[in-house]
Amino acid sequence: MAETENVEQQQYDQQDAFEERVIEIARVAKVVKGGRRFRFRVTVVVGDKKGSIGIGSGKANAVPDAMRKASERARKSLRAVNMSGATIPHESLGVVGGARVYLKPASPGTGVIAAGGVRAVLEVAGIRDILTKSMGSANVLNVVMATFDALYNLKSAQTEASRRGKKVEELLPFWERRKQHA
């Protein structure tokens, strides 16, 4: 009996390590012979503020059920993102449908220059200094998925340096190189 309580407590502690953000709650309809059938679609982003993020979407007749489904799916889809301190290692463009999201590293103290779903994704990932630009479609779900695409396309400085045959110091952002020369 004590073992099951201990296991349940560990699972609860693991869930508390993640921050959850509800991105969108949308009422969607399916048109059938008798009219429209309404349901709710909830999109949730989960992250540990240390570089792991996941997205989940759930549909149900009630919002709480849809939120539970979305949260479970987001936790199952967790993936690691390459970070360079509190920012990203290089520029990246994510494209999903008509939505395009451009991410650019920023020097310390800049903050998260983003809005809406992009800001929520970056904050749960633990990125504190970044510049962003959202272009094309303003569909919230596509913009969030394009942000995930851009983050998943990031490569670490070590990986890129070895691929290009350069030193890691040559690929660092200018504010990092400036610190090394001072």
Backbone as CSV, one residue per row, in Angstrom:
resi,resn,N_x,N_y,N_z,CA_x,CA_y,CA_z,C_x,C_y,C_z
1,MET,0.830,-1.193,0.000,0.000,0.000,0.000,0.871,1.252,0.000
2,ALA,1.912,1.260,0.803,2.807,2.413,0.864,3.536,2.604,-0.468
3,GLU,3.830,1.491,-1.142,4.535,1.584,-2.427,3.668,2.268,-3.482
4,THR,2.367,1.942,-3.516,1.495,2.570,-4.516,1.355,4.069,-4.242
5,GLU,1.279,4.462,-2.964,1.200,5.890,-2.633,2.474,6.597,-3.068
6,ASN,3.630,5.943,-2.877,4.916,6.528,-3.245,4.996,6.719,-4.764
7,VAL,4.540,5.731,-5.532,4.551,5.818,-6.995,3.631,6.943,-7.459
8,GLU,2.429,7.029,-6.849,1.500,8.090,-7.209,2.096,9.463,-6.900
9,GLN,2.796,9.595,-5.775,3.420,10.859,-5.395,4.516,11.239,-6.398
10,GLN,5.310,10.246,-6.847,6.358,10.525,-7.832,5.750,11.000,-9.147
11,GLN,4.667,10.360,-9.588,4.018,10.780,-10.826,3.463,12.189,-10.682
12,TYR,2.911,12.519,-9.516,2.376,13.853,-9.281,3.504,14.881,-9.297
13,ASP,4.652,14.562,-8.700,5.802,15.461,-8.698,6.320,15.690,-10.111
14,GLN,6.329,14.627,-10.938,6.781,14.774,-12.317,5.846,15.696,-13.095
15,GLN,4.546,15.597,-12.840,3.596,16.456,-13.536,3.776,17.907,-13.111
16,ASP,4.097,18.161,-11.841,4.277,19.527,-11.360,5.513,20.186,-11.951
17,ALA,6.472,19.413,-12.452,7.689,19.975,-13.022,7.392,20.703,-14.332
18,PHE,6.249,20.442,-14.936,5.911,21.048,-16.215,4.920,22.188,-16.040
19,GLU,5.117,23.222,-16.865,4.166,24.327,-16.895,3.255,24.121,-18.090
20,GLU,1.967,24.344,-17.885,0.962,24.141,-18.922,0.363,25.475,-19.316
21,ARG,0.224,25.706,-20.609,-0.431,26.927,-21.088,-1.509,26.535,-22.092
22,VAL,-2.707,27.042,-21.881,-3.789,26.823,-22.837,-3.642,27.872,-23.931
23,ILE,-3.475,27.425,-25.148,-3.256,28.324,-26.274,-4.583,28.773,-26.869
24,GLU,-5.486,27.827,-27.032,-6.734,28.145,-27.724,-7.843,27.214,-27.265
25,ILE,-9.025,27.779,-27.095,-10.237,26.986,-26.876,-11.191,27.390,-27.989
26,ALA,-11.470,26.456,-28.886,-12.301,26.770,-30.052,-13.528,25.869,-30.088
27,ARG,-14.648,26.447,-30.454,-15.853,25.648,-30.655,-15.876,25.254,-32.123
28,VAL,-15.864,23.971,-32.371,-15.848,23.471,-33.745,-17.150,22.726,-34.004
29,ALA,-17.537,22.664,-35.270,-18.820,22.048,-35.622,-18.633,21.004,-36.708
30,LYS,-19.412,19.950,-36.606,-19.485,18.917,-37.640,-20.907,18.983,-38.188
31,VAL,-21.022,19.168,-39.471,-22.349,19.278,-40.069,-22.834,17.884,-40.435
32,VAL,-23.976,17.515,-39.892,-24.594,16.218,-40.152,-26.005,16.453,-40.696
33,LYS,-26.696,15.384,-41.010,-28.024,15.459,-41.619,-28.998,16.303,-40.783
34,GLY,-28.944,16.149,-39.487,-29.884,16.852,-38.614,-29.449,18.253,-38.224
35,GLY,-28.293,18.696,-38.639,-27.821,20.039,-38.273,-26.336,20.023,-37.937
36,ARG,-25.956,20.846,-36.969,-24.544,20.926,-36.575,-24.340,20.244,-35.231
37,ARG,-23.207,19.532,-35.116,-22.811,18.943,-33.827,-21.621,19.738,-33.313
38,PHE,-21.774,20.400,-32.198,-20.707,21.243,-31.656,-19.849,20.486,-30.652
39,ARG,-18.562,20.735,-30.721,-17.603,20.193,-29.756,-16.592,21.291,-29.462
40,PHE,-15.712,21.028,-28.514,-14.666,21.994,-28.177,-13.297,21.405,-28.479
41,ARG,-12.440,22.228,-29.091,-11.053,21.822,-29.342,-10.160,22.717,-28.499
42,VAL,-9.328,22.074,-27.683,-8.413,22.804,-26.813,-6.990,22.472,-27.235
43,THR,-6.150,23.501,-27.357,-4.743,23.317,-27.683,-3.918,23.736,-26.476
44,VAL,-3.026,22.841,-26.034,-2.228,23.072,-24.836,-0.745,22.892,-25.160
45,VAL,0.090,23.749,-24.572,1.539,23.634,-24.688,2.085,23.336,-23.300
46,VAL,2.997,22.363,-23.223,3.596,21.965,-21.954,5.105,22.086,-22.072
47,GLY,5.751,22.585,-21.017,7.206,22.697,-21.019,7.763,22.718,-19.616
48,ASP,9.071,22.428,-19.504,9.701,22.410,-18.187,10.595,23.630,-17.951
49,LYS,10.587,24.595,-18.861,11.409,25.810,-18.798,12.898,25.505,-18.830
50,LYS,13.252,24.302,-19.307,14.660,23.906,-19.416,14.964,23.376,-20.811
51,GLY,14.043,23.570,-21.756,14.310,23.149,-23.121,13.470,21.996,-23.619
52,SER,12.528,21.490,-22.828,11.635,20.419,-23.284,10.239,20.989,-23.457
53,ILE,9.655,20.759,-24.644,8.308,21.262,-24.902,7.487,20.230,-25.657
54,GLY,6.174,20.342,-25.521,5.265,19.458,-26.230,3.959,20.175,-26.492
55,ILE,3.269,19.770,-27.544,1.980,20.370,-27.896,0.944,19.261,-27.979
56,GLY,-0.262,19.571,-27.542,-1.340,18.599,-27.608,-2.653,19.274,-27.913
57,SER,-3.505,18.576,-28.620,-4.818,19.088,-28.961,-5.847,18.022,-28.614
58,GLY,-6.943,18.435,-27.999,-7.974,17.480,-27.618,-9.355,18.010,-27.937
59,LYS,-10.245,17.116,-28.353,-11.621,17.498,-28.647,-12.565,16.705,-27.757
60,ALA,-13.612,17.375,-27.282,-14.629,16.707,-26.476,-15.878,17.579,-26.448
61,ASN,-16.961,17.025,-25.900,-18.210,17.772,-25.793,-18.153,18.836,-24.708
62,ALA,-17.239,18.675,-23.753,-17.080,19.649,-22.674,-15.625,20.120,-22.630
63,VAL,-15.420,21.372,-22.231,-14.073,21.953,-22.214,-13.124,21.222,-21.264
64,PRO,-13.534,20.873,-20.036,-12.589,20.192,-19.139,-12.078,18.857,-19.682
65,ASP,-12.952,18.103,-20.345,-12.521,16.831,-20.936,-11.532,17.069,-22.069
66,ALA,-11.792,18.091,-22.883,-10.887,18.421,-23.982,-9.532,18.875,-23.433
67,MET,-9.542,19.628,-22.329,-8.287,20.088,-21.716,-7.483,18.914,-21.184
68,ARG,-8.146,17.966,-20.573,-7.455,16.791,-20.044,-6.795,16.008,-21.171
69,LYS,-7.549,15.788,-22.265,-6.996,15.064,-23.416,-5.803,15.807,-24.006
70,ALA,-5.941,17.111,-24.174,-4.863,17.915,-24.756,-3.617,17.878,-23.876
71,SER,-3.811,17.954,-22.576,-2.685,17.928,-21.641,-1.948,16.595,-21.703
72,GLU,-2.699,15.499,-21.736,-2.073,14.172,-21.821,-1.286,14.020,-23.116
73,ARG,-1.850,14.484,-24.225,-1.166,14.373,-25.521,0.075,15.257,-25.569
74,ALA,0.005,16.423,-24.939,1.167,17.320,-24.910,2.309,16.690,-24.123
75,ARG,1.993,16.052,-23.006,3.033,15.410,-22.187,3.663,14.220,-22.920
76,LYS,2.873,13.541,-23.761,3.416,12.411,-24.523,4.308,12.874,-25.669
77,SER,4.093,14.109,-26.154,4.838,14.587,-27.320,6.037,15.458,-26.944
78,LEU,6.503,15.375,-25.711,7.628,16.210,-25.271,8.892,15.915,-26.077
79,ARG,9.571,16.997,-26.511,10.847,16.884,-27.210,11.784,17.961,-26.706
80,ALA,13.068,17.709,-26.822,14.074,18.673,-26.380,14.365,19.678,-27.487
81,VAL,14.671,20.899,-27.070,15.006,21.983,-27.988,16.427,22.439,-27.672
82,ASN,17.232,22.659,-28.716,18.593,23.163,-28.513,18.537,24.634,-28.141
83,MET,19.192,24.964,-27.026,19.239,26.345,-26.561,20.687,26.755,-26.347
84,SER,20.912,28.057,-26.370,22.229,28.608,-26.098,22.052,29.600,-24.957
85,GLY,22.171,29.117,-23.738,21.904,29.964,-22.570,20.412,30.229,-22.476
86,ALA,20.046,31.530,-22.500,18.641,31.908,-22.406,18.045,32.233,-23.763
87,THR,18.795,31.976,-24.847,18.313,32.259,-26.187,18.502,31.029,-27.071
88,ILE,18.389,31.209,-28.375,18.569,30.097,-29.300,19.922,30.230,-29.999
89,PRO,20.489,29.130,-30.500,21.834,29.185,-31.076,21.922,29.913,-32.419
90,HIS,20.857,29.938,-33.207,20.906,30.584,-34.521,19.492,30.919,-34.974
91,GLU,19.379,31.635,-36.085,18.084,31.998,-36.641,17.386,30.757,-37.201
92,SER,16.048,30.793,-37.188,15.295,29.643,-37.676,13.939,30.110,-38.201
93,LEU,13.464,29.431,-39.237,12.164,29.733,-39.816,11.320,28.465,-39.785
94,GLY,10.121,28.574,-39.235,9.200,27.448,-39.189,7.998,27.730,-40.076
95,VAL,7.582,26.731,-40.844,6.457,26.900,-41.761,5.464,25.764,-41.557
96,VAL,4.209,26.115,-41.333,3.124,25.139,-41.275,1.933,25.780,-41.970
97,GLY,1.466,25.165,-43.040,0.366,25.741,-43.806,0.784,27.103,-44.343
98,GLY,-0.031,28.123,-44.091,0.282,29.472,-44.539,1.000,30.294,-43.489
99,ALA,1.233,29.716,-42.325,1.875,30.457,-41.234,3.387,30.258,-41.269
100,ARG,4.104,31.364,-41.116,5.570,31.321,-41.068,6.004,32.073,-39.823
101,VAL,6.883,31.467,-39.039,7.392,32.100,-37.825,8.913,32.137,-37.902
102,TYR,9.467,33.343,-37.762,10.904,33.568,-37.831,11.413,33.834,-36.418
103,LEU,12.401,33.062,-35.974,12.999,33.227,-34.651,14.439,33.691,-34.812
104,LYS,14.844,34.671,-34.006,16.187,35.224,-34.095,16.747,35.367,-32.680
105,PRO,17.991,34.904,-32.449,18.564,35.033,-31.103,18.746,36.493,-30.724
106,ALA,18.691,36.772,-29.423,18.846,38.138,-28.936,19.823,38.160,-27.766
107,SER,20.435,39.314,-27.564,21.407,39.464,-26.479,20.696,39.443,-25.125
108,PRO,21.422,39.117,-24.060,20.817,39.047,-22.729,20.153,40.366,-22.330
109,GLY,18.985,40.270,-21.729,18.246,41.440,-21.293,17.200,41.914,-22.283
110,THR,17.157,41.321,-23.466,16.203,41.734,-24.489,14.776,41.340,-24.118
111,GLY,14.614,40.136,-23.598,13.288,39.636,-23.268,12.691,38.857,-24.425
112,VAL,11.456,38.426,-24.260,10.761,37.680,-25.305,9.936,38.677,-26.105
113,ILE,10.396,38.978,-27.311,9.672,39.901,-28.185,8.795,39.047,-29.095
114,ALA,7.612,38.729,-28.604,6.666,37.874,-29.322,5.289,38.120,-28.732
115,ALA,4.280,37.635,-29.420,2.920,37.802,-28.928,2.132,36.515,-29.112
116,GLY,1.041,36.415,-28.387,0.105,35.312,-28.547,0.698,33.948,-28.281
117,GLY,0.402,33.030,-29.205,0.831,31.647,-29.046,2.334,31.479,-29.102
118,VAL,3.021,32.303,-29.886,4.485,32.204,-29.998,5.124,32.492,-28.640
119,ARG,4.648,33.526,-27.951,5.174,33.886,-26.629,4.975,32.742,-25.642
120,ALA,3.797,32.152,-25.634,3.501,31.063,-24.701,4.446,29.886,-24.927
121,VAL,4.674,29.525,-26.179,5.560,28.395,-26.500,6.979,28.689,-26.024
122,LEU,7.481,29.885,-26.319,8.854,30.234,-25.964,9.041,30.318,-24.454
123,GLU,8.049,30.814,-23.739,8.168,30.930,-22.280,8.179,29.567,-21.604
124,VAL,7.335,28.632,-22.049,7.345,27.305,-21.418,8.596,26.523,-21.795
125,ALA,9.234,26.903,-22.908,10.494,26.252,-23.302,11.657,26.757,-22.448
126,GLY,11.509,27.938,-21.839,12.568,28.484,-21.008,13.440,29.492,-21.742
127,ILE,13.022,29.915,-22.919,13.776,30.908,-23.684,13.378,32.292,-23.166
128,ARG,14.375,33.073,-22.732,14.095,34.380,-22.132,14.510,35.568,-23.000
129,ASP,15.366,35.358,-23.998,15.825,36.446,-24.863,15.706,36.003,-26.317
130,ILE,14.756,36.592,-27.037,14.545,36.186,-28.431,13.728,37.249,-29.165
131,LEU,13.971,37.351,-30.455,13.191,38.221,-31.334,12.411,37.322,-32.285
132,THR,11.133,37.660,-32.540,10.319,36.818,-33.409,9.542,37.663,-34.405
133,LYS,9.135,37.025,-35.485,8.270,37.663,-36.473,7.331,36.599,-37.013
134,SER,6.038,36.873,-36.934,5.036,35.954,-37.472,4.508,36.536,-38.779
135,MET,4.555,35.725,-39.835,4.143,36.203,-41.159,3.107,35.258,-41.748
136,GLY,2.345,35.761,-42.688,1.372,34.918,-43.359,0.105,34.752,-42.538
137,SER,-0.379,33.547,-42.470,-1.630,33.233,-41.786,-1.564,33.574,-40.300
138,ALA,-2.685,34.057,-39.769,-2.767,34.359,-38.339,-3.515,33.260,-37.588
139,ASN,-3.757,32.129,-38.232,-4.424,30.999,-37.594,-3.587,30.559,-36.389
140,VAL,-4.168,30.640,-35.203,-3.417,30.414,-33.965,-2.758,29.037,-33.939
141,LEU,-3.496,28.011,-34.326,-2.955,26.656,-34.289,-1.772,26.508,-35.239
142,ASN,-1.873,27.045,-36.454,-0.774,26.952,-37.407,0.439,27.773,-36.966
143,VAL,0.207,28.941,-36.354,1.311,29.771,-35.874,2.068,29.044,-34.767
144,VAL,1.349,28.417,-33.850,1.992,27.678,-32.758,2.769,26.483,-33.307
145,MET,2.173,25.765,-34.256,2.875,24.618,-34.830,4.086,25.062,-35.647
146,ALA,4.022,26.221,-36.295,5.175,26.759,-37.023,6.285,27.133,-36.040
147,THR,5.926,27.628,-34.861,6.922,27.933,-33.829,7.615,26.649,-33.390
148,PHE,6.849,25.590,-33.197,7.440,24.296,-32.841,8.373,23.819,-33.943
149,ASP,7.958,23.986,-35.203,8.791,23.586,-36.341,10.122,24.337,-36.315
150,ALA,10.066,25.640,-36.067,11.288,26.448,-36.013,12.184,25.999,-34.862
151,LEU,11.606,25.705,-33.704,12.398,25.272,-32.549,13.002,23.892,-32.767
152,TYR,12.265,23.000,-33.418,12.781,21.657,-33.666,13.884,21.653,-34.724
153,ASN,13.930,22.691,-35.578,14.969,22.791,-36.605,16.288,23.337,-36.066
154,LEU,16.316,23.764,-34.815,17.549,24.322,-34.245,18.598,23.236,-34.046
155,LYS,19.845,23.587,-34.337,20.970,22.677,-34.118,21.902,23.299,-33.098
156,SER,22.593,22.491,-32.345,23.527,23.029,-31.348,24.753,23.592,-32.055
157,ALA,25.441,24.500,-31.389,26.641,25.121,-31.961,27.723,24.069,-32.199
158,GLN,27.826,23.089,-31.316,28.832,22.035,-31.459,28.563,21.197,-32.703
159,THR,27.302,20.833,-32.934,26.935,20.026,-34.098,27.245,20.771,-35.397
160,GLU,26.847,22.043,-35.451,27.090,22.834,-36.660,28.580,23.067,-36.889
161,ALA,29.336,23.307,-35.821,30.782,23.544,-35.961,31.466,22.306,-36.535
162,SER,31.104,21.134,-36.042,31.729,19.915,-36.555,31.302,19.649,-38.000
163,ARG,30.061,19.964,-38.338,29.571,19.762,-39.701,30.275,20.694,-40.685
164,ARG,30.520,21.934,-40.278,31.154,22.916,-41.150,32.681,22.892,-41.084
165,GLY,33.222,22.190,-40.093,34.675,22.148,-39.936,35.227,23.436,-39.367
166,LYS,34.478,24.066,-38.452,34.909,25.317,-37.835,35.016,25.130,-36.327
167,LYS,35.531,26.157,-35.667,35.573,26.159,-34.209,34.217,26.623,-33.681
168,VAL,33.863,26.130,-32.504,32.583,26.499,-31.896,32.528,28.005,-31.645
169,GLU,33.667,28.609,-31.265,33.710,30.038,-30.960,33.326,30.890,-32.168
170,GLU,33.599,30.396,-33.376,33.283,31.156,-34.589,31.783,31.217,-34.852
171,LEU,31.038,30.279,-34.302,29.596,30.233,-34.544,28.778,30.895,-33.444
172,LEU,29.429,31.327,-32.376,28.708,31.975,-31.286,28.193,33.339,-31.727
173,PRO,27.095,33.822,-31.126,26.606,35.165,-31.453,27.638,36.231,-31.082
174,PHE,27.543,37.407,-31.706,28.564,38.434,-31.515,28.708,38.870,-30.067
175,TRP,27.624,38.879,-29.270,27.746,39.302,-27.880,28.517,38.271,-27.051
176,GLU,28.471,36.990,-27.448,29.243,35.964,-26.762,30.731,36.060,-27.160
177,ARG,31.002,36.326,-28.436,32.382,36.474,-28.888,33.042,37.693,-28.235
178,ARG,32.248,38.746,-28.063,32.763,39.969,-27.447,33.216,39.695,-26.009
179,LYS,32.458,38.879,-25.277,32.812,38.537,-23.885,34.142,37.802,-23.827
180,GLN,34.387,36.924,-24.803,35.602,36.108,-24.796,36.838,36.951,-25.076
181,HIS,36.694,38.015,-25.880,37.842,38.858,-26.223,38.122,39.898,-25.152
182,ALA,37.159,40.176,-24.308,37.339,41.217,-23.272,38.162,40.729,-22.101
